[in-house]
Amino acid sequence: MDIIDVFLHPKSVAVIGASKKFTKGGFRITTNLVTNNYKGKVYLVNPNADGKLYDLEFKKSILDIEGDVDIAIFYVPNRFIPDLLKDCIKKGVKGAIIEASGFEEVGDKGLELKKKVIEITQNFTKIRVVGPNCMGLSTIDGDSDSEEKEAFLTGFGVFSTFKRGNIGIISQSGMLNGGYLMHLMTQYPNLGFRYSCSVGNKTDLSEIEFLEYMIKDDTVNVIAIYLESFKDPRKFIELCKKAKTMPNKTILLLRGGITSQGQKATLSHTGSMAENARLINGIIKQSGSIQVNSFYELFQYARSFSMMYKTGKTFPKKGNVSFVAGSGGAGTITADLTMKYGLTLPVLEDQTYSVLVNVFPDWMPPNRFAFVDIWPAMEKAMMNNINPGDVSSQVYKALVSDPNIEGIFNMQFCSKQFKGMSNIKEIIKIAENSHKPFYFWLVGDAKEVQRISNQLGKHQIPNFPSLEEMVKNFSILVRESKNTSGV
């Protein structure tokens, strides 16, 4: 059996360092496993603890456990790890997740400890290791708010909200299986994740094994990676190139430590040695992965690709978009941004234009190109006692039928005062029935913005905090569709 499959889908786990004290990481890891319906067996190991936690009995040693143990999760001071690993090997444990720090990232003393681990494990032939200095692994099998709620979460931050999706994370920063992952899951409650793998110092298993696994896994469409070093650059390039030839696979990469200051930080963070910036850029370029510049960008792009795959939308190849707004200023800025990011607001087909001419007033006819300032059409409708929502529906239906247009940008004004004019439910229906992606920029009353944002999210339609983010995210879809045979 693939060892990564054992790590991500274990039948049994032992929490070494489990504790009844809610301030301890061992308590929180146990809480994650038990309260989120992990279906495997959970064993608790702590020589200083008695009694039970969550009706699970504490064992003094992993050797006292009667059943088999697939994975041992270590949340103990690093000085205890060598002897505990020996016990795990005696027990026949297949893998260890070492969350303790204090290895090569702290200098010579930590390097000695690393050498001991390599020696004890006989260069990891006796037991495989994730970490050290990591936040563990997560597998989401069912949404937290559903009857199928199920997750294998080994980090020491307690999760209560999560959704299964098609994004896999591989990270050298524990934050992406901890606080930042929690932030994403709560800020974007309709954004789903399949795996999050914190690899830490990569003493044994690294991004390579997890990337290979996720490329093969049909439940993963988007792989978001944060690295401070490449374990095997040639293999990384080979795997990324393989993904480019596959349907429904996109790899996004954020690389830390590309400046002299960043390299100093990586040395103290994960013990990663400095790599030449030109070498790093060469690896990224050869891999064909999409390079991003921040954690924010990494997951904005991941969200865009995730929703495209989930809804089966057609990826844009030319970059032809339409923008529907109630503001000329927003249209002007968006026109500038489309040029900046290599997109086009094309000339409308005659049939599309004739629909717009019919609903716009004579005193303010529509543009011939694909920026639709819809406000005059709404005013005309209200003056003639026509439901403005019906007019906007006609406009959207005409635009999605236009063969020159590959996607629709929308500026939506969110306000209780204009709720009657907001045709959001109908627009969502039109978007769901179209193979073209719809992107939104929501403005107005904060509560209404949040309400409509949630409404869009439930239907896998993205909205963005700015016009530039909206345009930039769409441009990435175009770039990827031009550069891959997989999409």
MILO-270861 format. One record per residue (C-alpha): residue in one letter; residue number from 1; x, y, z. Coordinates in pm, whole numbers. Example, Ala and Ser with C-alpha at 12.3 -4.5 7.8 and 13.67 -1.06 7.14 Angstrom:
REM MILO-270861
 votor drendren     px     py     pz
     A        1   1230   -450    780
     S        2   1367   -106    714
This chain:
REM MILO-270861
 votor drendren     px     py     pz
     M        1      0      0      0
     D        2    119    355    -79
     I        3    267    497    242
     I        4    104    836    171
     D        5   -232    660    158
     V        6   -156    518    505
     F        7    -72    867    635
     L        8   -381   1033    486
     H        9   -628    747    544
     P       10   -500    557    850
     K       11   -712    288   1012
     S       12   -563    363   1355
     V       13   -359    639   1521
     A       14   -180    684   1851
     V       15   -147   1034   1998
     I       16    185   1030   2185
     G       17    169   1318   2428
     A       18   -211   1317   2461
     S       19   -323   1520   2761
     K       20   -629   1606   2968
     K       21   -509   1967   2994
     F       22   -697   2174   2738
     T       23   -397   2410   2701
     K       24   -180   2127   2570
     G       25   -142   2043   2202
     G       26   -197   1675   2279
     F       27   -544   1758   2411
     R       28   -630   1960   2100
     I       29   -506   1692   1859
     T       30   -719   1432   2039
     T       31  -1017   1671   2030
     N       32   -974   1714   1654
     L       33   -977   1339   1596
     V       34  -1269   1255   1825
     T       35  -1507   1548   1771
     N       36  -1468   1550   1392
     N       37  -1570   1187   1352
     Y       38  -1242   1029   1246
     K       39  -1357    673   1177
     G       40  -1038    488   1271
     K       41   -923    377   1615
     V       42   -763    638   1842
     Y       43   -515    543   2115
     L       44   -377    783   2377
     V       45    -20    751   2506
     N       46    121    946   2799
     P       47    329    786   3080
     N       48    221   1065   3317
     A       49   -155   1050   3255
     D       50   -416    821   3411
     G       51   -781    753   3348
     K       52   -962    848   3029
     L       53  -1018   1133   2785
     Y       54  -1325   1122   2559
     D       55  -1381    773   2700
     L       56  -1040    664   2565
     E       57   -800    506   2812
     F       58   -447    643   2851
     K       59   -161    398   2790
     K       60    185    443   2941
     S       61    361    330   2625
     I       62    271    256   2266
     L       63    385   -101   2342
     D       64     89   -134   2581
     I       65   -161    -95   2296
     E       66   -314   -428   2197
     G       67   -427   -342   1844
     D       68   -226   -241   1537
     V       69   -122    122   1495
     D       70    -83    273   1149
     I       71     32    622   1247
     A       72    183    771   1562
     I       73    139   1146   1614
     F       74    419   1289   1829
     Y       75    343   1594   2038
     V       76    625   1574   2291
     P       77    954   1759   2356
     N       78   1211   1663   2095
     R       79   1449   1497   2344
     F       80   1201   1210   2393
     I       81   1160   1135   2024
     P       82   1452    892   1966
     D       83   1338    646   2236
     L       84    972    681   2138
     L       85   1061    606   1777
     K       86   1237    288   1891
     D       87    914    180   2064
     C       88    712    259   1751
     I       89    944     44   1540
     K       90    908   -244   1791
     K       91    531   -203   1773
     G       92    532   -214   1393
     V       93    392    137   1347
     K       94    404    230    978
     G       95    447    605   1008
     A       96    519    889   1250
     I       97    409   1252   1234
     I       98    661   1452   1439
     E       99    521   1794   1524
     A      100    804   1892   1762
     S      101   1057   2154   1653
     G      102   1422   2187   1757
     F      103   1593   1995   1479
     E      104   1822   2127   1202
     E      105   1651   2466   1213
     V      106   1821   2539   1551
     G      107   2178   2446   1455
     D      108   2429   2177   1555
     K      109   2235   2034   1850
     G      110   1929   1988   1632
     L      111   2138   1833   1355
     E      112   2267   1572   1602
     L      113   1908   1488   1691
     K      114   1823   1453   1322
     K      115   2117   1213   1276
     K      116   1988   1002   1567
     V      117   1644    981   1406
     I      118   1798    871   1074
     E      119   2011    611   1253
     I      120   1723    470   1462
     T      121   1492    443   1163
     Q      122   1774    296    950
     N      123   1734    581    707
     F      124   1354    552    732
     T      125   1339    190    618
     K      126   1187     83    953
     I      127    928    361    980
     R      128    839    659    757
     V      129    828   1011    899
     V      130    642   1336    826
     G      131    818   1637    979
     P      132    963   1718   1219
     N      133    866   2078   1291
     C      134    526   2049   1124
     M      135    153   2084   1192
     G      136     58   1739   1071
     L      137   -193   1628    811
     S      138   -561   1679    733
     T      139   -802   1473    526
     I      140  -1157   1603    481
     D      141  -1406   1325    401
     G      142  -1736   1499    484
     D      143  -1861   1853    555
     S      144  -1872   1964    918
     D      145  -2237   2071    890
     S      146  -2360   1747    730
     E      147  -2461   1402    851
     E      148  -2152   1273    667
     K      149  -1921   1488    882
     E      150  -1581   1319    891
     A      151  -1223   1442    900
     F      152   -879   1321    997
     L      153   -716   1631   1150
     T      154   -382   1600   1329
     G      155   -291   1965   1383
     F      156   -297   2124   1727
     G      157   -551   2391   1635
     V      158   -909   2269   1694
     F      159  -1127   2281   1381
     S      160  -1505   2290   1395
     T      161  -1585   2421   1044
     F      162  -1467   2249    726
     K      163  -1593   2146    385
     R      164  -1477   1867    159
     G      165  -1357   1996   -175
     N      166  -1107   1948   -455
     I      167   -806   2146   -324
     G      168   -496   1975   -186
     I      169   -232   2170      9
     I      170    137   2083     49
     S      171    325   2323    274
     Q      172    651   2375    459
     S      173    466   2619    682
     G      174    244   2467    950
     M      175     20   2771    920
     L      176   -145   2616    614
     N      177   -265   2324    827
     G      178   -338   2554   1120
     G      179   -443   2915   1162
     Y      180   -448   3016    796
     L      181   -641   2705    692
     M      182   -892   2783    967
     H      183   -913   3140    833
     L      184   -987   3014    480
     M      185  -1246   2762    596
     T      186  -1437   3024    795
     Q      187  -1396   3323    561
     Y      188  -1496   3114    258
     P      189  -1731   2852    409
     N      190  -1819   2717     64
     L      191  -1456   2661    -31
     G      192  -1369   2294     11
     F      193  -1042   2114     78
     R      194   -946   1749     36
     Y      195   -603   1739    201
     S      196   -362   1967    381
     C      197    -12   1831    434
     S      198    240   2016    649
     V      199    580   1862    570
     G      200    801   2076    796
     N      201   1174   2006    768
     K      202   1118   1716    524
     T      203   1368   1489    698
     D      204   1204   1190    525
     L      205    880   1240    331
     S      206    861   1562    133
     E      207    656   1754   -121
     I      208    754   1491   -381
     E      209    562   1197   -230
     F      210    255   1407   -147
     L      211    253   1574   -490
     E      212    278   1238   -665
     Y      213    -13   1109   -456
     M      214   -236   1411   -523
     I      215   -167   1403   -897
     K      216   -295   1044   -903
     D      217   -594   1121   -679
     D      218   -903   1204   -887
     T      219  -1064   1386   -593
     V      220   -794   1658   -615
     N      221   -808   1913   -899
     V      222   -605   2199   -753
     I      223   -273   2155   -570
     A      224   -158   2461   -374
     I      225    207   2440   -265
     Y      226    424   2651    -34
     L      227    794   2559    -26
     E      228   1115   2699    118
     S      229   1336   2442    -58
     F      230   1308   2173   -326
     K      231   1388   1821   -202
     D      232   1437   1684   -554
     P      233   1412   1956   -823
     R      234   1424   1713  -1119
     K      235   1144   1498   -979
     F      236    940   1807   -893
     I      237    967   1933  -1253
     E      238    879   1586  -1387
     L      239    566   1561  -1170
     C      240    447   1912  -1256
     K      241    493   1843  -1626
     K      242    294   1522  -1590
     A      243     10   1715  -1423
     K      244      5   1961  -1717
     T      245    -92   1676  -1951
     M      246   -377   1555  -1731
     P      247   -738   1672  -1738
     N      248   -851   1871  -1437
     K      249   -516   1929  -1262
     T      250   -366   2267  -1175
     I      251    -56   2328   -962
     L      252      0   2662   -789
     L      253    333   2736   -623
     L      254    441   2995   -367
     R      255    816   2980   -309
     G      256    958   3140      5
     G      257   1321   3242     54
     I      258   1389   3396   -286
     T      259   1570   3700   -141
     S      260   1871   3718     92
     Q      261   1648   3822    382
     G      262   1398   3547    302
     Q      263   1677   3290    293
     K      264   1787   3388    643
     A      265   1428   3339    760
     T      266   1396   2993    599
     L      267   1715   2875    769
     S      268   1569   2952   1113
     H      269   1220   2831   1016
     T      270   1275   2492    852
     G      271   1653   2467    831
     S      272   1633   2510    453
     M      273   1966   2606    300
     A      274   1987   2903     65
     E      275   1928   2826   -303
     N      276   2030   3049   -590
     A      277   1741   3274   -700
     R      278   1810   3202  -1069
     L      279   1805   2828   -997
     I      280   1473   2864   -813
     N      281   1318   3061  -1100
     G      282   1453   2807  -1349
     I      283   1292   2517  -1160
     I      284    958   2699  -1140
     K      285    966   2793  -1509
     Q      286   1054   2440  -1622
     S      287    785   2289  -1400
     G      288    508   2487  -1567
     S      289    342   2543  -1230
     I      290    168   2876  -1175
     Q      291    392   3093   -958
     V      292    218   3320   -708
     N      293    351   3597   -485
     S      294    161   3563   -157
     F      295    -52   3330     54
     Y      296   -351   3546    -36
     E      297   -286   3506   -409
     L      298   -222   3133   -367
     F      299   -571   3072   -233
     Q      300   -755   3329   -445
     Y      301   -627   3144   -752
     A      302   -695   2807   -588
     R      303  -1054   2917   -526
     S      304  -1099   3028   -889
     F      305   -968   2700  -1030
     S      306  -1156   2494   -772
     M      307  -1489   2650   -869
     M      308  -1418   2610  -1241
     Y      309  -1351   2239  -1200
     K      310  -1640   2185   -962
     T      311  -1896   2350  -1190
     G      312  -1754   2213  -1517
     K      313  -1720   2558  -1673
     T      314  -1528   2605  -1997
     F      315  -1185   2760  -1948
     P      316  -1144   3084  -2146
     K      317   -877   3068  -2417
     K      318   -891   3413  -2580
     G      319   -962   3630  -2276
     N      320  -1279   3788  -2416
     V      321  -1503   3915  -2136
     S      322  -1806   4133  -2081
     F      323  -1850   4365  -1783
     V      324  -2198   4450  -1652
     A      325  -2203   4738  -1405
     G      326  -2404   5033  -1284
     S      327  -2105   5265  -1291
     G      328  -1920   5426  -1579
     G      329  -1616   5479  -1359
     A      330  -1599   5109  -1272
     G      331  -1625   5033  -1643
     T      332  -1338   5266  -1729
     I      333  -1108   5115  -1465
     T      334  -1206   4762  -1568
     A      335  -1132   4844  -1933
     D      336   -783   4957  -1825
     L      337   -736   4645  -1613
     T      338   -841   4409  -1891
     M      339   -565   4553  -2110
     K      340   -314   4535  -1824
     Y      341   -384   4162  -1775
     G      342   -414   4067  -2141
     L      343   -795   4044  -2163
     T      344  -1035   4206  -2412
     L      345  -1381   4364  -2401
     P      346  -1479   4255  -2755
     V      347  -1727   4408  -2997
     L      348  -2072   4258  -2940
     E      349  -2243   4041  -3199
     D      350  -2526   4219  -3385
     Q      351  -2787   3997  -3221
     T      352  -2653   4075  -2873
     Y      353  -2634   4446  -2947
     S      354  -2994   4455  -3076
     V      355  -3118   4317  -2741
     L      356  -2933   4595  -2559
     V      357  -3063   4865  -2795
     N      358  -3416   4746  -2723
     V      359  -3385   4786  -2345
     F      360  -3168   5102  -2333
     P      361  -3315   5454  -2365
     D      362  -3255   5662  -2679
     W      363  -3082   5929  -2473
     M      364  -2817   5679  -2354
     P      365  -2765   5398  -2606
     P      366  -2545   5099  -2511
     N      367  -2178   5063  -2600
     R      368  -2096   4859  -2908
     F      369  -1822   4681  -2716
     A      370  -1876   4449  -2418
     F      371  -1891   4701  -2133
     V      372  -2258   4730  -2036
     D      373  -2337   5025  -1807
     I      374  -2679   4886  -1720
     W      375  -2810   5177  -1511
     P      376  -2980   5370  -1800
     A      377  -3167   5051  -1898
     M      378  -3284   5010  -1538
     E      379  -3404   5372  -1529
     K      380  -3597   5326  -1853
     A      381  -3762   5013  -1712
     M      382  -3871   5191  -1393
     M      383  -4007   5489  -1592
     N      384  -4220   5244  -1794
     N      385  -4331   5041  -1488
     I      386  -4130   4741  -1604
     N      387  -3951   4521  -1351
     P      388  -3582   4621  -1380
     G      389  -3489   4266  -1284
     D      390  -3652   4142  -1606
     V      391  -3439   4384  -1805
     S      392  -3116   4271  -1641
     S      393  -3212   3908  -1714
     Q      394  -3250   3991  -2084
     V      395  -2909   4156  -2085
     Y      396  -2733   3863  -1915
     K      397  -2902   3605  -2138
     A      398  -2794   3798  -2447
     L      399  -2435   3823  -2325
     V      400  -2396   3452  -2240
     S      401  -2533   3368  -2586
     D      402  -2271   3584  -2757
     P      403  -2004   3351  -2904
     N      404  -1738   3623  -2871
     I      405  -1771   3634  -2493
     E      406  -1600   3373  -2271
     G      407  -1688   3509  -1927
     I      408  -1900   3769  -1751
     F      409  -1772   4025  -1498
     N      410  -2036   4175  -1272
     M      411  -2047   4474  -1041
     Q      412  -2340   4416   -805
     F      413  -2471   4695   -583
     C      414  -2589   4541   -255
     S      415  -2841   4745    -57
     K      416  -3176   4684    111
     Q      417  -3301   5007    -51
     F      418  -3246   4860   -397
     K      419  -3331   4500   -308
     G      420  -3621   4508   -552
     M      421  -3381   4593   -833
     S      422  -3136   4322   -739
     N      423  -3199   4022   -959
     I      424  -2932   3807   -797
     K      425  -3136   3484   -785
     E      426  -3211   3505  -1155
     I      427  -2850   3595  -1239
     I      428  -2733   3291  -1041
     K      429  -2974   3072  -1243
     I      430  -2838   3214  -1569
     A      431  -2481   3159  -1447
     E      432  -2551   2798  -1346
     N      433  -2707   2720  -1684
     S      434  -2413   2867  -1873
     H      435  -2077   2701  -1942
     K      436  -1914   3046  -1908
     P      437  -1770   3163  -1575
     F      438  -1935   3454  -1390
     Y      439  -1716   3671  -1162
     F      440  -1854   3927   -918
     W      441  -1739   4244   -745
     L      442  -1986   4329   -469
     V      443  -2021   4683   -330
     G      444  -2266   4851    -93
     D      445  -2398   4775    254
     A      446  -2155   4539    431
     K      447  -2429   4307    563
     E      448  -2591   4280    220
     V      449  -2251   4223     59
     Q      450  -2191   3935    301
     R      451  -2539   3791    242
     I      452  -2503   3795   -136
     S      453  -2143   3670   -112
     N      454  -2268   3365     82
     Q      455  -2547   3318   -172
     L      456  -2297   3318   -460
     G      457  -2058   3090   -271
     K      458  -2326   2826   -223
     H      459  -2354   2810   -600
     Q      460  -1975   2805   -653
     I      461  -1970   3155   -806
     P      462  -1672   3364   -689
     N      463  -1674   3727   -584
     F      464  -1367   3940   -526
     P      465  -1272   4231   -299
     S      466  -1164   4454   -588
     L      467  -1196   4496   -963
     E      468   -826   4418  -1005
     E      469   -854   4088   -816
     M      470  -1151   3992  -1032
     V      471   -968   4067  -1357
     K      472   -638   3913  -1243
     N      473   -803   3586  -1135
     F      474   -979   3550  -1470
     S      475   -655   3621  -1657
     I      476   -489   3328  -1475
     L      477   -756   3094  -1616
     V      478   -676   3220  -1966
     R      479   -302   3180  -1915
     E      480   -341   2825  -1784
     S      481   -573   2719  -2067
     K      482   -318   2842  -2322
     N      483    -24   2668  -2153
     T      484   -161   2323  -2079
     S      485   -315   2031  -2261
     G      486   -497   1921  -1946
     V      487   -758   2194  -1896
